[in-house]
């Protein structure tokens, strides 16, 4: 089996996202994708190249037989010079799939022959080559998506039919009258064999090679090494007259604990009618909310701002004594008085799961935590409740969604101090400085790494744009298929 045939099913229906098909659940999706008719139109161009490559690689078994006084042998039968003028791919909701119609294309069949004719008592032999020009060839294939027993996605050929109209034969031989005796083979046995072989190869490409390819695709994505986002489908793929749509779970789990129950569910995704792009991908706030929940419940949202983590030019900031510069001791003089020549450590730990806010204006994140200020001489010198409000942006890079923190604000209250009255504003300034120097760069590095979106490896986004909605964002994009066809 050629590599072109193996890739055909993937090429024709590359936009069908490779994810697990799970039992139907009564839950809104955390992630949703929609392939529009514009995307299907692009698939037609890819399919034309894939089909041409596939048909040019087909070979047929040798034939031999006897018809009256004529005995013949045909070998090295192969297809070539395939001419595919037009392909029409459309959604077939009734069959839960995509149907491809190819009409009026041509294909040449090359072969070697040997013929023997018994003329009374005289045997007449002839051999050579022949080219059969088949015209008005038609092919109709419908591909659906079902599932294996283990619920991984499965491409299925729902139906395949081929038909061949007229033909011409050009023999390279000297006895034209003899050769014309078995021209009828090409309107019967040979033509039927070609029709059957075309559908056999197409079905094999879809049911075996295409299905195996999809089964190996990743069904989840890692985030920051500790988390995993689950892209399983909540229901079978939806096929309509205007688009196909997939609805994904979109929950993020702690990698070492995927059985935890999430105490909230996704909201309904607002209606959407625009269809100018090939692909739309909804990412609801359920995805970052579950990420925040998993991070909080497993103690991941804790960070220590200590001198060893500061840049060399800023290490003195966490000193309690600094006569010639600004430091923690100048911001909080009581530290310098009670703990001179000490180093300060700020520990921030989450006190509850973060809030995520996606609106038409962008992304917002609110972190709730406890601030612990300690010195090398004493622990919990100052403790306080802290709220960190973050504004960020999202973008698409390659096949990943990435983020960036654009601004933040810290608020401190319920302060407790072992060194007497401490100005909350001073603590806030110290925290802001530590955030700017350490925590925000660290968070931006994680956000910039992002995580993969559930798309095929050979599918590349073209000019993606982010649209913000209430409680979700949309990636609106065209695509380019870069696989081998």
N, C-alpha and C positions, 0 to 999 in steps of 0.2 A: 504494500500500500504506500503510495507516494505521500510526501509530507504535505503537498498541496491539498490532497483529498482529506488528510487528517485535519487540516486547519479550516476546511470549508465551512463546517457548521459553526465554528467559533466566529469566522469572518462574517458570515451572513447575518448572524444574530448576536453580534458582539455586544450590543447595548443591553442585552438581558443580563442583569447584574448577577454575579456568582455569589449566591448566599444559600444557606440551609433553608429548606422549605419545611416549616414546622406545622403542627396542628393549629387550627384556627383558635385564636384566643380572643376573649372579649376585652381587649385592651387597645387604646389608641397607640399608634406607632410613635416611637421616639425619633425615628429617621424614616423619611419617605423619599422615593425617587420616581420620577416620571419621564419616560421617553416619548416625545411628541412625534407627530407625523413628519415634522421637519427632520427629526433624527432618523426616521424610517426612510425618508427620501435619500439621506446620505448613505444609508445601508445598501440601497440599490446600487450605488456606484462601487462600493466595496464588493458586493455580491457578483457584479458583472466580471470583475477581475478574477475573483475566486472561482467562479464557474468556468470561465475560459481556461484557467490553469488546470482545473480538475479534469475537464473533458479531454484536454490534450494529453492526459497521462493514461487514459483508459486503454487497455488491451483486451482482446477476446480470445477464447480458446480456439484451437485448430478445429477445422471442420473437414469431414470427408463423408462421401456417400455415393450412391449410385441411383441413377434415374434412367431406366430403360437401358439403352446401349451406352449411356454416358456415365463414366466414373470420374470422380473429381476429388482433389485434395486442396484445401485452403489452409495456409499457415501464416504466421507473423501478422495477424490481423490487429491493426491498431488505429486509433482515432487521431486526427490532427487537423490543423487549419480551421479550428472552430471559430465561427463567426457569430457573435452574440450582439444583435443590434439593440435590443431593448429588454429591460427587466422591470417588472412591476411587483413591488412588495407591499402588501397591505395587511392590516390587522384583521384577524378572524376571531371575533369574540365567541362565536358559537363553538369553535373548536379550541378555544383557549390557546391561541397560537398566532403565528405569522405565516402568511401564504405567499409564495414566490411564483409568479407566472413568467415564463420565458417563451416568447412566440416568434415564429418565423426565423429561427436561427439556422445556420448551416453547419454541417460537419462532414469532413472527408474521411473515408476509410481506406487505408492502404493495406495491401496484402500481396502475398505470393501465392501462385496457383500452379497446379498441374492437372491436366485433363487428358483422359483417354476415351476414345470413341471407337466402338467396334462397328466398322462399316463392312457388312457381310463377313468375310473371313479376314479382313485387313484391319489390324489395330492402328489407330492414329493417335499419336501422343503430341501434346503441346504443353509448354510451361512458360512462365514469365511473371510479370507483375500486373496489378490492376489497381485502379483508383475508383472508388465509388463516391459520387457526389450526392449526399443526401440533402434534400431541401425541405423547407417548411417543417422543420423539427420543432416540437413544442414540449415543454416540461412544466409541470405544476407540482410544487412541493409545499406541504404545510408542516411546520415545526412547532411543537408545543413544549411546555415545561411541566414535568411531573416530579416525582421524587423516588429515590432509592428507599429501600426498607429502613436504612439508617437515617432517613430524612434529608440527606444531601441532595442537591439539585440534579435533575436528570433531563437532558434534552431528548425528546422523543419525536420521531418522524410519524406524524399522524397519517399522512398519505403521500403517495408519490405516483405520478402517472406521466408517461412519455409517449409521444406519437410522432411518427415520421411520415411525411407526405411523399413527394415525388423524389426521383433519383435518376442519375446518369452514371453510366459505367464506361471507363476508358481502359481497354485492355492493351497491354504491351505484348502482343503476340501476332503470329502471322496468319492463323486460320480463323478469320473473323466469323465464318459461318459456324465453326465448331464452338467458338467462345459464346456466341449468341444463344447457344442451346441451354446454357445454364445461367443466363441473365436473370431468369425467374427466381434464382436462389436469393437474389438481393432484394426482391420484393416480398420474400417470404421468410425463410429461415434466418438469413443474415440480419434482416431488418428487425425481426422479433428479438433476436439475441442482443442487438445493440440497445433496443428499448429496455429490455430487462436488465442489462448490465448497467445502464445509466442509473436506473432506480436502485439497483443493488448497491452500487458504490455510494450513492447519495445517502441511502438508509444506513449503510455501514458507517459513513462519516459522522452522521448525526447520532445514531444509537450507541455506537461503541466509542469512537475516537472523540467526538464532541462531548459525550457524557463523561468519559474518563478525564478529559481536560478540565471540565468544570468541577469535577469532584475533588481535584487536587488544589483548587484555588483556596486561598486563606479565607476563613469564615469569621475571623475576628482580628482585632488589631491591638497591639500593645501601646500603652501610654506610660511614659516615664518609667518603664521597666517594672513598675509595681502594679499596674492596673491593666485591665483588658476590657475592650468595648465589644459587646455582643451584637452582631449584625444579622442574627437569624430572622427569617421572615415570620411575621405573625399570622399570615394567611397566604394562600396561593396567589401567584401573580395575577393581577387584574388586567384583562384585555378589554378595551372599548374600541369604538370606531375611530377615536381621535388620539388615543395614547395607550401605552401599557404602563402599569404602575406597580411598584413593590413597596410593601410596608414592613419596616424592620423594627426589631425590639429597641435597639439603641441604648441599652443599659450598660453602665460601666461597673465593673466589679473589681474588688481586690483579688489579684491573681491567685493568691493562696487560699481564698475563701469565696468561692463562687456560689455558695448555697445561701448566702444571707438574703433575707427578705427585705425588699426596698419598701419603705412605708408610704410611698406616694406613687402616682401614676402620671403618664403624660396627659397634657391637655389636648383638646381637639385642634388640629391644624386648620387655620383659616382657609376658606375657599380660594382657589386660584384659577384664573381663566387665561392668562397670557400663554402663548404657545410659539413665540418667535424663535426661541432657542431650542436646540436639539434635546437638551437634558436639563431637568430641574431636580435639585436635591435639597430637601428640607432637613435641617438639623434643629430639633426643638431644644428648649432649655432643659428637658429631661436628661439629655446627655451630660451637660456639665453639672446638673444638680446631683445625678447619681455618682458622678466622679467626686464631687465635694462630700457627699454622704459617705462613700467608701473611704475617702481620705481621712475624714474626721473620726469615724468609728474605729479605724485601725491605727490611730495615732500618728498618721503621716503629716498632719498639719501642725508641725512643731518645728520651730527654727531657733537656733542659738546664734545671736550676734555677739561674737567674742573677738578679742584683739587678733587672734591668729587668722581670722577670716577677713580682716580688713586689708585693703591695699597698703603697701608699705608706707606710702605718704600720708595715710590716715590712721595708722595704728595708735598714735598718741591720743586720738579722740576719746578712747575708753579709759584713759588714766584719770585718777582722782586728783592727782597733783600735776599741774602744768603751768608753771609761772609765766612762761613766755608765749602761750598759745591758748586757744579755746579747747576745752575738753569737758568730760562729764563733771569734773570737779568744779569748773566755772559755771556750768549750767545749773548744778545743784550744789551750792557751797557747803551744805551740811555733810555731803559725802566727803569732801576734802577735809572737813574738820574732824569727823569721827573715824574715817578710814583713809588717812593720808598714804600716799605712795602705794596705792592699790590699783588693781585693774578691775574694770566693770564688765559684767556679762549680762546681756539682755536675752531672756528666754521668752518666746511667744508660743503659746499652746492654744489650740482651738478649744472653745468652750461649747460650741454647738455647730451643727452642719451649716456651711455657708449658704447664703441666699444668692440666687442668680436671677438677673433681670435683663431680658431681651425685649427691647421696644423698637419702634421705628427710628429712634434716635441712635441706637447702637447697643453696646453690651455693658452691663454693670454687674459687679461682684461685690458682695459684702461679707467680710470675714469677721467672726466674733471670737475673741480670745482673751487669755489671761497673760498679762505682762509680769514677769518676775525679774527684778533688778537685783543682782547679787554682786558682791565684791570678792576678791581673793581672801578677805578676812571674815566675811559673814554672808549667809545666804538669805534670800527673801528680804532684803533690806527695804525694798519698795515693791509692793504688788498692786496691780490695778486691773480693772476690766478695760479692754480696748476694742474698739470697732474700727476696722479698716475698710474704707469705701474705695473701690477701684473702678475706673472707667477704661475700657479696652476696645480694640478693634480686631476683627477677624479677616483673614484673606486666604486665598488658595495658592499653594505653591506645588506644582507637579500634581501628584494625586493625594496631597495632604492638606488638611485645614490647619492653619497656624494662627497664632494670636500675638498681640502686642499690648502691653499696658501703656496707656497714654498719660494717665494721671492718677493720683491717689490722695486720700485724705485720712488722717488718723484722728480718732476721738477717744479721749481717756476719761473715765469716771470711776467712782468707788475706790479711790486710792487709799491704800494703807501704808504707813511708813513707820519704820523703826528708828528713824533719825529726826523725828519731829515734823513740823509742818514743811511740806515740800510743794513748791509751785507746780501745779499740773502743767502749765504752759512749758515749763522747763523740761519736764518729762516728755511732753509731746515733741519738743524740739529734738531731744536726744533720740527718740524713737524715729522721727522723720529722717534724721541724719543716717541712722543705722539702716533704715529701709532703703534710702537712696544709694547707700554705699554697697549694701550686701543683698538684702531681700528682693528688691525689685529687679536687679540684674539676674538673680537666680531664677525668679519666676519668669522673666522674659526669656531666659534660655530654654526653660521647659516649654513655654508657650510657642517659642519659635520652632522647636522640634515638631510640635503638633502630633497628629496621628493620621494614619492612612484612611482614606474614604473607601467605601466598598465598591470599587470599580475594577474592571479587568486591567491586567498589567499593561496590555498593548493599547489601551484607550487613553489618549492624552487630551486634557482640557485645552480649549482654545478660547482665549480672552474671557475667562470666567469673571463674573461680577457677583458681589454680595448684596442681597436685598434683605433688609431687616423688617421683620413683622413682629406683632405682639406674640411673645413667648417662643419665637422661632426665627431662624434666618434661612434664606434660600440662596443656594448657589445656582445661578443661571449661566449656562455655558453651552457653547458648541463643542464638538469633539473631533478628533482625528484618529483614525485607526492606523497604527504603525506596525501591525503584525505582518507576518509572511503569509501571502495568499497564493 
